[in-house]
Amino acid sequence: MANTSSPEAPIPVGKVSALIGSWVDRLGAIWVEGQITQLSRRPGAGVVFLTLRDPDRDVSLTVTCFRQVFEQVAEDVQEGSRVLVFAKPEWYVARGTLSLRATEIRLVGLGELLARLEHLKRKLAAEGLFATERKQRLPFLPHCVGLVTGRGSAAERDVLENARRRWPAVRFEVRNVPVQGAAAVAQVTAAVRELDEHPEVDVIIVARGGGSVEDLLPFSDEGLVRAVAAARTPVVSAIGHEPDQPLLDFVADLRASTPTDAAKRVVPDVNEELTRVHQLRDRARRHITHRVEREQAGLAGLLSRPVLAAPHRLVDGPAEQVAALLERSRRVLGHRLDAAESDLGHTLARVVALSPLATLQRGYAVLQHADGRVVSDPADLTPGELLHARVAEGAFEVTATQG
């Protein structure tokens, strides 16, 4: 397409389309893999139209093939199937559109699908998306449960009925989306993100019934798995039956074996909880009663001991001892006082007997010089000396004369 052009000499649209067509015609046939999102088989028409979509990217191409080519796989291929198409690109000049003209269509084998899923599983596990420490605990009693499931499906009915039977007050935010086919991945992913942003949703359940590996492929899509891994709200995977295990099961915070099991794992049973409360209350009552009875028995044992049964006995013995000691001390003190009184009387008698006053009372007198010296020798007297005489009843003055 080395044609030159300018504002003065533009190339007509038809020629541009023809030039593109000539370039596309030079391309050879190639093998293309994709997922059939639309399938048109008009009765009597010799051509079948398909829309082939890349499951990992939002890109699709139109594929046409002769009916005899499609009839070879018609029984196995339907919308949502993954196929390999050997086709040559074609450019429709009149409409300016690109399509693929298929000469062979093959259904992607189950073994190949499983191998790819295993490879993707190892890749996501290596990134830590399946790690246990990343998983969040589910709330004990969610006020609002987000539910992503097919419209009017058995999975929706099982979750709603079982949850409301267990806890009638539970509320749901339901998002009905396709759960298989080409549009499933995008709509399930969008619903999960919408519910994750919902301020009242406490937990999200992604549910659908059982199906083939191909039917459950949307729940192994890498984009959906990463969206669930990034969700702040706990996510419960309830896809298929017990043996079914899409990649969503590994990244979800909880894997339920069935949609019914999801309802039981997310919402507590009001009757079971009431029974548990009654059991705990009875257990607490028995424990407290036993504790009180044990303490009462302990108190009764203490009260039965003599020290507490008759505490005055502890005082009676020492009181008697104190009284005896007090009486003894009184007797001893009395005896000592009597002895001391007797000794004092005898001493007083001796003192009285030996007292100069007693001698004076017998008629004696004591003569003293004027300076107080006692006259003991008449030779010491001077005639006319004034002496002081002391007798028992008093004293008087005398004058010494020569005898």
C-alpha positions in Angstrom: 0.0 0.0 0.0 2.6 2.5 -1.1 0.0 4.7 -2.7 0.5 8.4 -2.1 -2.2 10.7 -1.1 -2.7 14.3 -0.1 -5.6 16.7 0.7 -5.7 17.6 -3.0 -5.5 14.0 -4.2 -7.2 11.7 -1.6 -7.9 8.0 -2.1 -11.5 7.0 -2.4 -13.0 4.8 0.3 -13.6 2.0 -2.2 -10.0 2.0 -3.3 -8.8 2.0 0.3 -11.0 -1.0 1.0 -9.8 -2.7 -2.1 -6.2 -2.1 -1.2 -6.8 -3.6 2.3 -8.5 -6.5 0.7 -5.5 -7.2 -1.6 -3.2 -7.1 1.3 -5.4 -9.4 3.4 -5.6 -11.8 0.5 -1.9 -12.4 0.7 -2.3 -13.7 4.2 -2.3 -17.5 4.5 -4.6 -19.7 6.5 -4.0 -20.0 10.2 -5.2 -22.0 13.2 -7.2 -19.8 15.6 -8.5 -20.7 19.0 -11.5 -19.0 20.7 -14.8 -19.4 22.3 -18.1 -19.3 20.3 -20.2 -16.5 21.5 -22.8 -16.5 18.7 -23.9 -19.2 16.4 -26.2 -18.6 13.4 -27.5 -21.6 11.3 -30.3 -20.4 9.2 -32.4 -23.2 7.7 -31.6 -23.7 4.1 -28.6 -21.4 4.1 -25.3 -22.9 2.9 -23.2 -20.7 5.2 -22.9 -20.8 9.0 -21.9 -17.7 10.8 -20.0 -17.8 14.1 -18.6 -15.1 16.4 -15.3 -16.2 17.9 -14.1 -14.5 21.1 -10.8 -14.5 22.9 -11.7 -15.6 26.5 -8.7 -13.7 27.9 -9.4 -10.4 26.0 -12.4 -8.6 24.9 -11.7 -9.2 21.2 -13.9 -11.1 18.8 -13.9 -12.0 15.1 -16.6 -13.1 12.7 -16.1 -16.6 11.2 -18.0 -18.1 8.2 -17.9 -21.6 7.0 -19.9 -23.8 4.6 -22.6 -25.8 6.2 -20.8 -29.1 5.4 -17.8 -27.9 7.3 -19.8 -27.1 10.4 -22.0 -30.2 10.2 -18.9 -32.3 11.0 -18.9 -30.9 14.5 -22.4 -29.7 14.8 -23.4 -32.3 17.5 -20.5 -31.2 19.8 -20.3 -27.5 19.2 -22.6 -24.9 20.7 -22.4 -21.4 22.1 -19.8 -21.3 24.8 -17.7 -24.1 23.3 -14.0 -23.6 22.8 -12.9 -24.5 19.3 -9.9 -24.5 17.0 -10.6 -23.1 13.6 -8.4 -23.4 10.5 -9.3 -20.3 8.5 -8.1 -17.7 6.0 -8.7 -14.0 6.7 -11.1 -12.4 4.2 -11.8 -8.8 3.6 -15.3 -7.8 2.4 -14.6 -4.7 0.3 -18.1 -3.5 0.0 -18.7 -3.5 3.8 -15.1 -2.9 4.9 -15.2 -5.8 7.4 -12.8 -8.6 8.2 -13.8 -12.2 8.8 -12.3 -15.6 8.8 -13.3 -18.2 6.2 -13.1 -21.6 8.1 -12.3 -24.8 6.3 -12.0 -26.9 9.4 -13.4 -26.7 12.9 -12.2 -28.8 15.9 -13.5 -28.9 19.4 -10.8 -28.2 22.0 -10.3 -31.5 23.8 -11.1 -31.9 27.5 -7.5 -33.1 28.2 -6.1 -30.0 26.6 -8.5 -27.8 28.6 -7.6 -29.5 31.9 -3.9 -29.1 31.1 -4.3 -25.4 30.5 -6.3 -25.1 33.7 -3.6 -26.9 35.6 -1.0 -24.6 34.2 -3.0 -21.6 35.1 -3.6 -23.0 38.6 0.1 -23.4 39.2 0.8 -19.9 37.9 -1.8 -18.3 40.3 -0.7 -20.5 43.2 2.9 -19.3 42.6 1.7 -15.7 42.9 0.2 -16.6 46.3 -3.5 -16.1 45.3 -4.4 -19.4 46.9 -2.5 -18.9 50.1 -4.4 -19.7 53.3 -3.2 -16.6 55.1 -4.9 -14.4 52.5 -8.3 -15.9 53.2 -10.7 -13.8 55.3 -12.9 -15.2 58.1 -16.7 -15.1 57.4 -18.8 -12.9 59.7 -20.7 -14.9 62.3 -24.1 -13.3 61.4 -24.1 -11.3 58.1 -26.7 -8.7 57.9 -26.7 -8.7 54.1 -25.5 -11.5 51.8 -24.5 -10.8 48.2 -25.5 -13.6 45.8 -24.2 -14.0 42.2 -26.1 -16.7 40.4 -28.3 -17.6 37.4 -31.8 -16.2 37.2 -34.4 -18.6 38.5 -31.8 -21.3 38.9 -31.9 -24.2 41.3 -28.7 -22.8 42.9 -30.5 -19.4 43.6 -33.5 -21.2 45.1 -31.3 -23.5 47.3 -29.3 -20.6 48.7 -32.3 -18.3 49.4 -34.6 -21.0 50.8 -32.0 -22.6 53.0 -30.6 -19.4 54.3 -34.0 -17.9 55.2 -35.1 -21.2 56.8 -32.0 -21.0 59.0 -32.2 -17.3 59.8 -35.4 -15.6 58.6 -34.1 -12.1 59.1 -31.2 -12.4 56.6 -31.2 -10.0 53.7 -29.9 -10.7 50.2 -28.5 -8.6 47.3 -29.0 -10.9 44.3 -27.3 -10.3 41.0 -28.6 -12.6 38.3 -26.1 -13.2 35.6 -25.3 -15.9 32.9 -23.4 -18.7 34.6 -22.1 -20.3 31.4 -21.4 -19.2 27.9 -19.5 -16.3 26.4 -21.0 -13.6 28.5 -20.6 -15.4 31.9 -17.1 -14.3 32.8 -17.6 -10.6 32.2 -21.0 -10.4 34.0 -20.0 -12.6 37.0 -16.9 -10.5 37.4 -18.8 -7.3 37.2 -21.4 -8.6 39.7 -18.7 -9.6 42.2 -17.0 -6.2 42.0 -20.4 -4.4 42.3 -21.3 -6.4 45.5 -17.7 -5.9 46.9 -18.3 -2.1 46.7 -21.8 -2.4 48.2 -21.6 -0.9 51.8 -24.1 -3.3 53.3 -22.9 -6.6 51.9 -20.9 -8.6 54.5 -20.2 -11.7 52.4 -20.6 -12.7 48.7 -21.7 -16.2 47.4 -21.0 -17.1 43.8 -23.3 -20.1 43.1 -24.4 -22.4 40.2 -25.4 -26.0 39.9 -23.4 -28.8 38.5 -22.3 -29.2 34.9 -19.6 -30.4 32.6 -16.0 -29.1 32.7 -16.8 -26.9 29.7 -19.9 -25.5 31.5 -17.9 -24.5 34.5 -15.0 -23.0 32.6 -16.1 -19.4 33.3 -15.4 -20.0 37.0 -11.8 -20.9 36.1 -11.2 -17.7 34.2 -8.1 -15.8 35.2 -9.8 -12.4 35.2 -12.6 -13.7 37.6 -10.1 -15.4 39.9 -8.0 -12.2 40.2 -11.2 -10.1 40.8 -12.2 -12.4 43.7 -8.6 -12.3 45.1 -8.8 -8.5 45.1 -12.2 -8.4 46.8 -12.3 -6.8 50.3 -15.5 -8.7 51.1 -15.2 -12.4 51.9 -16.3 -14.6 49.0 -17.8 -18.1 49.1 -17.5 -20.4 46.1 -20.5 -22.7 45.6 -19.9 -24.0 42.1 -21.3 -27.4 41.0 -21.2 -30.5 43.2 -18.6 -32.0 45.5 -16.3 -33.3 42.7 -16.4 -30.1 40.7 -13.5 -27.8 41.6 -13.0 -24.8 39.3 -10.2 -22.3 40.1 -12.6 -20.1 41.9 -12.8 -22.7 44.7 -9.1 -22.2 45.4 -9.1 -18.4 45.6 -12.4 -18.0 47.4 -12.2 -17.4 51.2 -14.5 -20.5 51.6 -15.3 -23.3 49.3 -18.8 -24.8 49.7 -19.5 -28.2 48.2 -23.0 -27.2 47.0 -25.1 -24.0 47.0 -27.1 -25.5 49.9 -23.9 -26.0 51.8 -23.0 -22.4 51.1 -26.2 -21.2 52.7 -25.5 -23.4 55.8 -21.9 -22.2 56.0 -22.7 -18.5 55.7 -25.9 -18.2 57.8 -26.2 -19.7 61.3 -29.2 -21.7 62.2 -31.4 -19.7 64.6 -32.7 -22.9 66.3 -29.2 -24.3 66.7 -28.0 -21.0 68.1 -30.9 -20.9 70.6 -30.2 -24.5 71.6 -26.5 -23.6 72.0 -27.4 -20.6 74.1 -29.7 -22.7 76.3 -27.0 -25.3 76.7 -24.4 -22.7 77.7 -26.9 -21.1 80.1 -27.6 -24.4 81.7 -23.9 -25.2 81.9 -23.2 -21.9 83.5 -26.1 -22.4 85.9 -24.8 -25.8 86.9 -21.2 -24.5 87.3 -22.3 -21.6 89.5 -24.6 -23.8 91.5 -21.8 -26.3 92.0 -19.4 -23.5 93.0 -21.9 -22.1 95.5 -22.6 -25.5 97.0 -18.9 -26.2 97.3 -18.3 -22.9 99.0 -21.2 -23.4 101.3 -19.8 -26.8 102.2 -16.5 -25.3 102.9 -18.1 -22.6 105.1 -20.1 -25.3 107.0 -16.9 -27.2 107.6 -15.2 -24.2 108.9 -18.1 -23.3 111.1 -18.2 -26.8 112.5 -14.7 -26.5 113.9 -14.5 -25.8 117.7 -12.7 -22.5 117.1 -15.7 -21.2 115.2 -18.5 -23.3 116.7 -17.7 -22.1 120.3 -15.2 -19.3 119.9 -15.7 -18.2 123.6 -13.9 -21.4 124.7 -10.7 -19.7 123.5 -11.4 -16.9 126.0 -12.7 -19.0 128.8 -9.5 -20.9 129.5 -7.2 -17.8 129.5 -9.9 -15.9 131.5 -9.8 -18.5 134.3 -6.0 -18.4 134.2 -6.0 -14.7 134.4 -8.5 -14.8 137.3 -6.4 -17.4 139.2 -3.3 -15.3 138.6 -5.1 -12.2 139.7 -6.3 -14.0 142.9 -2.9 -15.3 143.6 -1.3 -11.9 143.0 -3.8 -10.5 145.4 -3.0 -13.1 148.1 0.7 -12.7 147.6 0.4 -8.9 147.7 -1.8 -9.1 150.8 0.7 -11.4 152.5 3.5 -9.1 151.7 1.6 -6.1 152.9 0.7 -7.8 156.1 4.4 -8.9 156.6 5.6 -5.4 155.8 3.0 -3.9 158.2 4.2 -6.3 160.9 7.8 -5.5 160.3 7.0 -1.8 160.3 5.1 -2.1 163.6 8.1 -3.9 165.2 10.5 -1.4 163.7 8.3 1.4 165.0 8.2 -0.1 168.4 11.9 -0.4 168.5 12.3 3.2 167.3 9.8 4.4 169.9 11.6 2.3 172.5 14.9 3.7 171.5 13.7 7.3 171.0 15.1 10.0 173.2 11.5 11.2 173.8 10.7 7.9 175.4 13.7 8.5 177.7 12.5 12.0 178.5 9.0 10.6 179.3 10.6 8.5 182.0 11.7 11.8 183.7 14.9 12.5 182.1 16.0 15.9 180.8 18.5 17.1 178.3 20.7 20.1 179.1 22.3 22.1 176.4 24.7 25.0 176.4 23.6 28.2 174.7 25.5 27.0 171.6 23.5 23.8 171.5 26.1 21.5 172.9 24.7 18.8 175.2 25.9 19.0 178.8 27.6 15.7 179.6 30.1 16.7 182.3 29.4 19.1 185.2 32.9 20.3 185.0 32.0 21.9 181.7 29.5 24.2 183.5 30.2 27.8 184.6 28.4 29.1 187.6 25.6 31.3 186.5 25.7 29.9 182.9 22.3 29.9 181.4 21.3 26.4 180.2 18.5 25.1 178.0 16.6 22.2 179.5 14.4 19.9 177.4 11.9 17.5 179.1 9.2 15.3 177.6 6.5 17.9 177.7 8.6 20.9 176.7 11.7 23.0 177.5 12.7 25.7 179.9 15.8 27.7 180.9 17.9 27.0 184.0 21.0 28.6 185.6 23.9 26.6 186.7 25.0 27.1 190.4 27.9 25.6 192.1 27.0 22.2 193.7 
